[in-house]
Amino acid sequence: MENIEPIYFKHFACLQSKVSNDILEQLKKDAEYILENENKFKKYNKNLVGNIEKEYSARKSEEILRPDLITLANEYYKYSKENENYPDWNITDIWINYQKKYEHNPIHNHSGDLSFVLWVTIPYDLKEELELPNSKNSNSPTNSLFHFVYTDFLGKVVYSPLHIDKSWEGTIVIFPSALNHTVYPFYTSDDYRISIAGNMVAIPSRVKKSKLLYQ
């Protein structure tokens, strides 16, 4: 895993890092295998709000990602400064999304204490997405973006975007499970945007709200 860095927004931050190239290549191979053998894998759609046709359980990916996820969760946890002992972590859910052109994830949050998303394949050019006629003249272009959604201290709804492009392949972002987020559709590619997401619970006690989130 490469350097772990915070991503700062106006009112909160999350953590990001990159998996190794070897892990990313393995995840891409596994993603291809799942797609070619869909009948062997559990459909996960009923557990998720995504308006996405192909979503599957990804427990094999858990084996590959668990060490990096534990490291990242512990780094996030230490910002709460509640004590020096890291909890044990249980990955309660993990799934893979094959998002096609026009599909999207509406605003939602997750169960658990911490959630994560890892981008495996990004099939489009972000600049091209944001230059499409439906987006380029907007004062809030959103094509293909991942947005965190929350209210500030005045109750105003705030949208904080991640500008996901091809350079984000292999990037993991970890954030509090209760934090609302949404994924907008893309339009310029017929290939899949592939991501792996999941939830983590601290054992035995639940993680309290972190100072990294509420600054």
C-alpha positions as CSV (number, residue, x, y, z in Angstrom):
1,M,0.0,0.0,0.0
2,E,1.3,3.4,-0.9
3,N,1.2,6.6,1.2
4,I,-2.0,7.1,3.2
5,E,-3.2,10.6,2.8
6,P,-6.3,12.6,4.0
7,I,-8.6,14.2,1.4
8,Y,-9.8,17.4,3.0
9,F,-13.1,19.0,2.3
10,K,-14.7,22.1,3.8
11,H,-16.1,20.3,6.9
12,F,-14.5,16.9,7.0
13,A,-11.9,14.6,5.6
14,C,-11.6,11.0,4.6
15,L,-8.5,8.8,3.9
16,Q,-7.2,7.5,0.7
17,S,-4.3,5.2,-0.4
18,K,-3.4,3.0,-3.4
19,V,-3.0,-0.7,-3.5
20,S,0.1,-2.2,-5.2
21,N,0.1,-2.8,-8.9
22,D,0.2,-6.5,-8.2
23,I,-3.0,-6.3,-6.2
24,L,-4.7,-4.1,-8.7
25,E,-3.9,-6.6,-11.5
26,Q,-5.2,-9.4,-9.4
27,L,-8.4,-7.5,-8.8
28,K,-8.9,-6.8,-12.5
29,K,-8.4,-10.5,-13.3
30,D,-10.9,-11.5,-10.6
31,A,-13.4,-8.9,-11.9
32,E,-13.1,-10.3,-15.4
33,Y,-13.6,-13.9,-14.0
34,I,-16.8,-12.9,-12.1
35,L,-18.2,-11.2,-15.2
36,E,-17.5,-14.3,-17.3
37,N,-19.0,-16.6,-14.7
38,E,-21.9,-14.6,-13.2
39,N,-24.0,-17.7,-12.4
40,K,-21.3,-18.8,-9.8
41,F,-21.6,-15.6,-7.8
42,K,-24.2,-14.2,-5.4
43,K,-26.1,-11.3,-6.8
44,Y,-26.0,-8.4,-4.3
45,N,-28.5,-6.0,-5.8
46,K,-31.2,-6.5,-3.1
47,N,-28.7,-5.4,-0.4
48,L,-27.9,-2.2,-2.3
49,V,-29.6,1.0,-3.5
50,G,-27.6,1.2,-6.7
51,N,-29.5,1.5,-10.0
52,I,-26.9,-0.9,-11.4
53,E,-27.7,-4.2,-13.1
54,K,-24.6,-6.2,-12.2
55,E,-23.5,-6.2,-8.5
56,Y,-22.1,-9.3,-6.9
57,S,-20.6,-10.4,-3.6
58,A,-16.8,-10.2,-3.6
59,R,-15.6,-12.3,-0.7
60,K,-12.5,-13.4,-2.7
61,S,-11.5,-9.8,-2.9
62,E,-11.7,-9.5,0.9
63,E,-8.8,-12.0,1.2
64,I,-6.7,-9.9,-1.1
65,L,-7.6,-6.5,0.4
66,R,-8.0,-7.3,4.1
67,P,-4.4,-6.3,5.2
68,D,-4.7,-2.9,3.4
69,L,-8.2,-2.3,4.7
70,I,-7.2,-3.0,8.3
71,T,-4.2,-0.6,8.0
72,L,-6.4,2.1,6.5
73,A,-9.1,1.6,9.1
74,N,-6.6,1.9,11.9
75,E,-5.1,5.1,10.5
76,Y,-8.6,6.6,10.4
77,Y,-9.4,5.4,13.9
78,K,-6.3,7.0,15.4
79,Y,-7.6,10.4,14.5
80,S,-10.4,10.0,17.1
81,K,-7.6,9.9,19.8
82,E,-9.9,8.0,22.2
83,N,-7.3,5.4,23.1
84,E,-4.1,3.9,21.8
85,N,-5.5,0.4,21.3
86,Y,-6.8,-0.3,17.8
87,P,-10.0,-2.4,17.7
88,D,-10.3,-5.6,15.7
89,W,-12.1,-5.1,12.4
90,N,-14.8,-7.2,10.8
91,I,-15.5,-6.7,7.1
92,T,-19.3,-7.3,7.2
93,D,-20.0,-6.7,3.6
94,I,-18.0,-6.5,0.4
95,W,-19.3,-6.4,-3.2
96,I,-18.3,-5.5,-6.7
97,N,-20.1,-3.0,-9.0
98,Y,-20.1,-3.2,-12.8
99,Q,-21.6,0.2,-13.6
100,K,-22.6,0.8,-17.2
101,K,-23.2,4.0,-19.1
102,Y,-26.3,5.8,-17.7
103,E,-26.4,3.7,-14.5
104,H,-26.0,5.5,-11.1
105,N,-26.1,5.2,-7.3
106,P,-28.6,7.5,-5.7
107,I,-27.8,9.3,-2.4
108,H,-27.4,6.7,0.4
109,N,-25.2,5.7,3.3
110,H,-24.0,2.3,4.6
111,S,-24.2,0.1,7.7
112,G,-21.2,-0.4,10.0
113,D,-18.6,2.0,11.3
114,L,-16.4,2.6,8.3
115,S,-17.0,2.1,4.6
116,F,-14.7,1.9,1.7
117,V,-14.6,2.0,-2.1
118,L,-11.8,1.0,-4.4
119,W,-11.8,1.9,-8.1
120,V,-10.6,-1.0,-10.2
121,T,-11.4,0.3,-13.7
122,I,-12.3,3.7,-15.0
123,P,-13.3,3.5,-18.6
124,Y,-13.8,7.2,-19.5
125,D,-11.9,10.5,-19.7
126,L,-13.1,12.8,-17.0
127,K,-12.6,16.0,-19.0
128,E,-14.7,14.6,-21.8
129,E,-17.5,13.7,-19.4
130,L,-17.6,17.2,-17.9
131,E,-17.5,18.8,-21.4
132,L,-20.6,17.2,-22.5
133,P,-23.5,19.6,-23.3
134,N,-25.6,18.5,-20.4
135,S,-22.7,19.4,-18.0
136,K,-20.3,22.0,-19.4
137,N,-22.6,25.0,-18.9
138,S,-23.9,24.0,-15.5
139,N,-22.7,25.8,-12.4
140,S,-22.5,22.4,-10.8
141,P,-21.3,19.8,-13.4
142,T,-21.6,16.3,-12.1
143,N,-21.2,13.8,-14.9
144,S,-19.4,10.6,-13.6
145,L,-18.5,12.2,-10.2
146,F,-18.6,10.6,-6.8
147,H,-20.1,13.1,-4.3
148,F,-20.2,13.1,-0.5
149,V,-23.4,14.8,0.7
150,Y,-23.9,16.3,4.1
151,T,-25.3,19.4,5.9
152,D,-23.2,22.2,7.4
153,F,-23.8,23.9,10.7
154,L,-26.4,26.1,9.1
155,G,-28.3,23.1,7.7
156,K,-27.2,23.8,4.2
157,V,-26.8,20.7,2.0
158,V,-23.2,20.5,0.8
159,Y,-21.9,18.3,-2.1
160,S,-18.2,17.5,-1.9
161,P,-16.9,15.7,-5.1
162,L,-14.2,13.3,-5.8
163,H,-13.0,13.8,-9.4
164,I,-12.5,10.2,-10.3
165,D,-10.5,9.6,-13.5
166,K,-8.2,6.9,-14.8
167,S,-5.5,7.9,-12.4
168,W,-7.7,6.7,-9.5
169,E,-7.6,3.0,-10.6
170,G,-6.3,1.2,-7.5
171,T,-7.2,4.0,-5.1
172,I,-9.1,3.1,-1.9
173,V,-11.1,5.8,0.0
174,I,-12.3,5.1,3.5
175,F,-15.0,7.1,5.3
176,P,-17.6,6.9,8.1
177,S,-20.5,4.6,7.1
178,A,-23.1,7.1,8.0
179,L,-21.8,9.7,5.5
180,N,-24.2,10.1,2.6
181,H,-22.8,9.8,-0.9
182,T,-23.9,9.4,-4.5
183,V,-22.3,8.3,-7.8
184,Y,-23.5,10.1,-11.0
185,P,-23.8,8.4,-14.4
186,F,-21.1,8.5,-17.1
187,Y,-21.9,8.8,-20.8
188,T,-18.8,8.5,-23.0
189,S,-17.9,4.8,-22.7
190,D,-19.6,1.5,-23.3
191,D,-17.2,-0.3,-20.9
192,Y,-17.8,-0.9,-17.2
193,R,-16.7,1.3,-14.4
194,I,-15.7,-1.4,-11.9
195,S,-15.5,-0.7,-8.2
196,I,-15.3,-2.7,-5.0
197,A,-17.0,-1.4,-1.9
198,G,-17.8,-2.6,1.6
199,N,-18.4,-2.0,5.3
200,M,-16.4,-2.6,8.4
201,V,-17.3,-2.8,12.1
202,A,-15.0,-2.3,15.0
203,I,-15.0,-5.1,17.6
204,P,-15.9,-5.2,20.4
205,S,-16.9,-1.5,20.7
206,R,-18.1,0.7,17.8
207,V,-16.0,3.5,16.6
208,K,-17.2,6.9,17.8
209,K,-17.4,10.0,15.6
210,S,-13.9,11.0,14.6
211,K,-12.4,14.4,14.9
212,L,-11.2,13.9,11.3
213,L,-14.8,14.0,10.1
214,Y,-16.0,16.9,12.3
215,Q,-13.3,19.5,12.2
